[in-house]
């Protein structure tokens, strides 16, 4: 028999196939990440207004457990930004930055929380963001056109 023109040929296996579990593994990883973001949001939200900022940062920086499934830092920044939107409302940049700070520290990355100078005078105003090796990872708008006042971590 001759092969017809346009007929599909069987391709040899490349080894990249994982029997369809790639989608499931990715779904589990994203669900676990969403759960961690929401959990740490609740913890941070409770602590940030009850304790001084330095105590809260020290609490979040001390890691007992390592992240099970590490994610790239930029993906974590986007995930925190996307998951912590409730309708048209978002938590303050300090709360979002503290959640991102905790998730990056769980991956043993040298994250630093940067708080704009005016933020210490008014807890609800100002801006905060997270940097790793001098790279701004968010939350948006981050440190663009801002003057860093204090660094923690």
Secondary structure, DSSP 8 states (H G I E B T S, - for coil): ----TT--------S---TTHHHHHHHHHHHHHHHHHHHHHHHHHHHHTTS-HHHHHHHHH--SS--SS---HHHHHHHHHHHTEETTEE--HHHHHHHHHHHHHHTT--EEEEEEGGGTT-TTSS-EEEEETTEEEESTTTTTT--EEEEE-
